[in-house]
Structure formats: structure tokens, C-alpha cells
Amino acid sequence: MYKVIYSIGWLLALLPPRLIYLFADLLAFLVYRGSLYRKRITLENLRRAFPEKPEKEIRKIAKAFYRHFADQVMESFKMLHLNEKQILRHVNYTNPGLLDELYESGRSVIAVTAHFGTWEWLVSLPLVTRHKVLIVYKPPSHESSHFVYKIFQRRYGGISVELPRLPRTLLEYRSRNEPTATFLVNDQSPVREHISYWTMFLNQDTAVQTALERLVRKFGQAVVFIQVRPRRRGYYDVTFQRLPDDLEKVGPNGISEAFMRMLEQAIIENPPLWLWTHRRWKLGRKPADGGA
């Protein structure tokens, strides 16, 4: 099934841009109007995150989200036909010098982002840094989808690393004095048995994924938040921003908290760009759970 979807997407992405986005508009309309993909969850999440907004505005954001989501699907396949120069015309890295400075000082980096904007364009990250770029992913539930992950992640020089193997991989690169940039998507909901930290996020008591925090404390790497903002349809600006990583100054879970606050502000500024279809608040806090 994954190979069939991949083949169809690969062929559609050969169309001229005008037709690709026409197809994306049609796809967004059908998915939203026909409630074909998690529309109820999307609307419920938006109402919870923005209780002050009227229903008309909530639905306007939802429509804009599905349009962005359809663009994201089509652009992901389009990347498979772009060479290095072409993809960098679509993705403008506004301050790559920040990574250069860290590389020159011998610092490895955790480059953290979220399911916000068209994050798939960040597979181009190896093209703008001298760090070895490690693209972290969880082993997919369907073995047949492995080839999709590897095609997307290695297209521009990234090194795919399954999350359970990441600590060992980082140790190997550190032993060779090779600075790495670990690309991590960190806004997933953690499994209940791994919850150690909660915070208020978009008006919700939210369990926080602490993989970022644990990695920084174990390996002492710099932390860079990556934000993708649309410039116009199909073209994006990518900005790097340092997060606090001085372990003597940040309190317990301070790095996770800084990431959540930065992400929250980005979502408030441009709500349609976050992935509202996932069940981010499926876990409720129990009396025995820890807190912020």
C-alpha cells in the first residue's frame, strides 16, 4: 500500500506547480467537506486550544489547516524531483551562520522542531551545515513504510537514525570528534509510563515529551529551535534560534519548558501550520502524575 501511494505521489509531483497546487486545493476541499481525515479531532483540538475564538473563526482556521496539509503532502513528493540547488530556492535558511559558529567551536547540536509548518523541507538541512546531520525517527509501525522514511530522509545527505539507537550513535561520533546536528521532532505525546513532566500548553494541561531534555543533559550539546514560516506558496523561510542549554542555570525540565513556550508562541501567531489532526491531549493527568 505504501509503495502504491508513493508511486502515485511521485507521478503527480511531475506536474507543473500550478497543477500540483490545483490538485492540492481539490484534495483539501474534499478532505474537509467530506470529513475524510480526522476533521472532528481537528475541530475539537482547535476549540480546546482557542476557547476565546468564535466557531466561525475555528472553522476558518481548520479550512486553512487542511489547505496547508494538502500542500504539505504534495510538496513532500515534489522534493523527490528537486536537486540541491532547486530545493534551496524553495527553502531560505535565514541565519545558517549560527550553525557555522557552533561547528567552529566544536559544538554538536540538537536541532529541534515540531509538526509545524512544512517541516519535511528540513531534509535539506545537510546542505547548509558542516555538521553530520542525524535525522531521528521512531521505527514505523508498518515495515513496508521503511523505504519511504529512508528515501525522504537521505535524499540530501542526512543520516537516518532510529530513536533507540541514537545515544550509541552520538557516542560513536563524539569518539571521532565529528560534530553532529541531531534533527529531532519533539512535540509528540509521550506514552504514559514515560511521562515525567507536565506543563500548560495552548490552555491545556499537557504531558511533555522529554527526549530533548534527556539528550541535552547526557551529551551537553547546544540546542537550536528550528521554525519554518511560509513566504509564499511553496517557498519557506527557516530560522534557527538558540534555546537555553546552560545546565547550571536552567532548572529541572527547563529546556523542555523553553521549547514548549517557543512552539506555543509560533502556533498562536499562525495556527493553521500546526498538525491539528493528532491526538495531542489524549492523556489526562492523574493525581499520581508529576507536574510543572
Residue pairs with C-beta under 8 A, 6 or more apart in sequence:
1 144
2 142
2 144
2 145
2 147
2 148
3 144
3 147
6 77
6 147
6 148
6 151
9 73
9 74
9 76
9 77
10 77
10 80
12 20
12 23
12 74
12 77
13 20
13 74
13 77
13 78
13 80
13 81
14 81
15 23
17 234
20 74
20 78
21 71
21 74
21 233
21 234
23 74
24 67
24 70
24 71
24 73
24 74
25 67
25 70
27 70
27 73
27 74
28 63
28 66
28 67
28 69
28 70
30 36
31 37
31 39
31 66
31 69
31 70
32 39
32 62
32 63
32 66
37 277
38 277
39 62
41 276
41 277
41 278
41 279
42 62
42 65
42 66
42 276
42 277
43 58
43 59
43 62
45 276
45 280
45 281
46 53
46 58
46 61
46 62
46 271
46 276
47 55
47 58
48 202
48 203
48 204
48 281
49 202
49 203
49 204
49 267
49 271
50 57
50 58
50 61
50 202
50 203
50 271
51 203
53 61
61 271
61 272
62 276
64 271
64 272
65 271
65 272
65 273
65 274
65 276
67 272
68 118
68 272
68 273
69 275
69 277
71 118
71 233
71 234
72 118
72 120
75 118
75 120
75 121
75 234
76 118
76 120
76 152
79 87
79 120
79 121
79 123
79 152
79 155
80 151
80 152
80 155
82 90
84 124
84 127
84 156
87 121
87 124
87 127
87 156
88 124
88 127
88 128
89 235
90 121
90 234
90 235
90 236
91 121
91 122
91 124
91 235
91 236
91 238
92 231
92 235
92 236
92 237
92 238
93 128
93 238
93 240
94 237
94 238
94 239
94 240
95 239
95 240
96 128
96 129
96 240
98 224
98 240
98 242
99 109
99 128
99 129
99 130
99 131
99 181
99 224
99 240
100 129
100 130
102 108
102 109
102 131
102 179
102 222
102 224
103 129
103 130
103 131
103 179
106 177
106 179
107 179
107 221
107 222
108 131
108 170
108 173
108 174
108 179
108 180
108 181
108 182
108 219
108 221
108 222
109 131
109 179
109 180
109 181
109 182
109 221
109 222
109 223
109 224
110 181
110 182
110 184
110 212
110 215
110 216
110 221
110 222
110 223
110 224
111 125
111 133
111 181
111 182
111 183
111 184
111 224
111 226
111 240
112 184
112 185
112 186
112 212
112 223
112 224
112 225
112 226
112 243
112 259
113 119
113 122
113 183
113 184
113 185
113 186
113 225
113 226
113 227
113 228
114 185
114 186
114 187
114 263
114 266
114 274
115 185
115 187
115 274
115 275
115 278
116 187
116 227
116 228
116 263
116 266
116 267
116 273
116 274
116 275
117 227
117 228
117 229
117 230
117 236
117 273
118 228
118 230
118 236
119 185
119 228
120 152
121 228
121 236
121 238
122 183
122 226
122 228
122 238
123 135
123 152
123 153
123 155
123 156
123 158
124 156
125 133
125 156
125 158
125 181
125 183
126 133
126 156
126 157
126 158
127 156
127 157
129 181
130 179
131 179
131 180
131 181
132 159
132 173
132 178
132 179
132 180
132 181
133 157
133 158
133 159
133 180
133 181
133 183
134 158
134 159
134 161
134 166
134 169
134 170
134 173
134 180
134 181
134 182
134 183
135 153
135 158
135 159
135 160
135 161
135 183
136 161
136 162
136 163
136 166
136 182
136 183
136 184
136 185
137 149
137 153
137 160
137 161
137 162
137 163
138 162
138 163
139 162
139 163
139 164
140 146
140 149
149 160
150 160
153 160
154 160
158 183
161 169
161 182
163 211
166 182
166 215
167 215
167 218
170 180
170 182
170 215
170 219
173 179
173 180
174 219
182 215
182 221
184 211
184 212
184 215
186 209
186 211
186 212
186 259
187 209
187 263
187 280
188 209
188 278
189 207
189 209
189 278
189 279
189 280
189 281
189 282
189 283
190 207
190 208
190 209
190 210
190 283
192 207
192 283
194 210
195 207
195 208
195 283
195 289
195 290
196 210
196 253
196 290
197 207
197 208
197 210
197 213
197 253
197 256
197 290
197 292
198 205
198 206
198 207
198 208
198 285
198 289
198 290
198 291
198 292
199 205
199 206
199 208
199 256
199 257
199 260
199 292
200 206
200 292
201 208
201 260
201 263
201 264
202 264
202 267
202 268
204 280
204 281
205 284
205 285
206 260
206 280
206 281
207 283
207 285
207 289
208 253
208 256
208 257
208 260
209 256
210 253
210 256
212 223
212 255
212 256
212 259
213 253
213 255
213 256
215 221
216 223
216 245
216 247
216 255
217 247
217 255
220 247
221 245
222 242
222 245
223 242
223 243
223 244
223 245
223 255
223 259
224 240
224 241
224 242
224 243
225 240
225 241
225 242
225 243
225 259
225 262
225 263
226 238
226 239
226 240
227 238
227 239
227 241
227 262
227 266
228 236
228 237
228 238
228 273
229 236
229 237
229 238
229 239
229 270
230 236
230 237
230 273
231 237
241 262
243 255
243 258
243 259
243 262
244 250
244 254
244 255
244 258
245 255
250 258
253 292
257 292
266 273
267 273
267 274
285 291
